[in-house]
């Protein structure tokens, strides 16, 4: 019995010793899956990502890509020790992967490898066209994302525009905020103490996951759900951030005077941008604010001029801005109002 046990242990050690000389893949050396390796880049997205995934019915009420690809996707190219070495790309532990928990998807803290291409201008054109649905499969916009739960968040006395609100809903959690200060300019004084704190409802959220897009793009409108490359383009790995940068944190989207207006009354520049990641000058133009708030803006501009001409500490504009921004010089757009 002892001899058999010894032979078994010797054989086991010999197997592990032999496996240690097997060639390692670049993905294995990194101990993580990366899309940009040469072998992965030459594959079509659908080689690994199947849509819909087997559990989409239980995951949510509309088809979505909600999970890692199955083991078959990896095992089709990787096998043996090479396959086992990839376990901790998805699993917290690579010792007992069948019982080990998987990392959350998307994996928190991991670098993003793809940009999401969303042409606001195309979607705005479709919305503005207000094309009526027919029996022909044309590229029309359907309000499928307005579920009962989302409609319940809209007050009955507010007009429901067929616009950006189809995807962007009032936020339920305040985002992380960073004051967007004018580049290359120095403030006119130290920031004053301000107890103002913006509420979550001041902001609009972004669609989360594929389900919102699939309301139109799952099967009928290109890019359809199986065309991953239609929306996702390879990018130099970057760290995504949920930080919101604004010049004005005091703008309340739900304020009555604002909520009764169509989004495009102010967000006119959005419709000119074809790529979410390369939007240039997509801010709300200052003239959109002046059209309703000219008296208050003129009052604060006058106070700024008065304090500077009297060699007093510069008045810090606070009607729209917090002190982090309101203490900077007025931009040319404000001076030429």
C-alpha positions, 0 to 999 in steps of 0.5 A: 500500500505504501509503495502504491502511495509513493508511486502515485505521489511521484507520478503526480509530481512528475506531471506538475513538473512536466506541465511547468515546461508547457508554453504560456500564452500572453494572456496567461502571463498577464493572469487576466483576459485582454481583448487587444492581444493579437489572437483575440483581435483577429476573432469576431466578437460573436466568436465568444459573445453570444446574444442573447445569453442563456439567462437573459430571461431571468436577468431582466425583462428584455434581452441583454448581454449580462454575463461573461462568455461561457467556458466553451468560448475560452476552451475553443482556443485554450486547453489543459494548463493554459485554460486553467491558468485563465480561471482567475480572469473571471473567478476570484480564486483559480483553485476551485473555479466551479465553487469560487465566486466570479468577479462582478461584471463589469469588473470594478476597477478594471481598465476599459478596453472599448469606447462606446460610440453613440451618435447623438446627432443621428438619434436626435434626427430620428426623434425630430423626424417623428416618423410614424411606425409602419409595417415596414422595418424602417429606422424609426425610434420607439419609446420602448424604454418607457416602462411603467416604473419609469413613467411613474417618475414623471409628474402628471402635470409635466409635458412628456417630450419625445426627446432625450428623456427617452433614455436620460431619466432623473437621477436617484443618486447624486454623482461625484461632482468636480467643479469645471474651472476655466482652463489657464485662468487664475481665480480672483480670490479664495473660495467663500464658504458655501453650504449649497449641496446639489440634490440627486434630482438636479441631474440626469442619469445615463442608460445602464447596460444594453437593455435601453439600446436593445429597445430599438436595436435588438433585431430590427434597427442596425446595429442589432444586438449581435453586432458588437462592433456597431457600438463598441470600438477598440480603445487604448485601455483607460480607467472609466470615471463616473465623475460629473464636471460642470460649471454650474451645479445649481441648475435643477432639471426638475425646477418647474420652469425647466421641466416644462421645456423640451431638452433641446431648448437648451441642449442644442449643441448635443445634436451636432455631435456624432460621437459621445467620446469626442463631443466638442463644445457640447455645453449648453450655450450661455445664450440659453440661460440669458433668454430667461435669466438675463436680469439676475445675470446682469445684476451679478455681472454689475456687482463684479464690475463694481467691486473690481473698479472699487478695489474691493474683493471680487464679487463671486457669482453665486446665482448659477455657480458655487464659489469654486467657479464663481470666483473666476473671471467672467468668460467672454460669452458673459461679457457680451451677453 
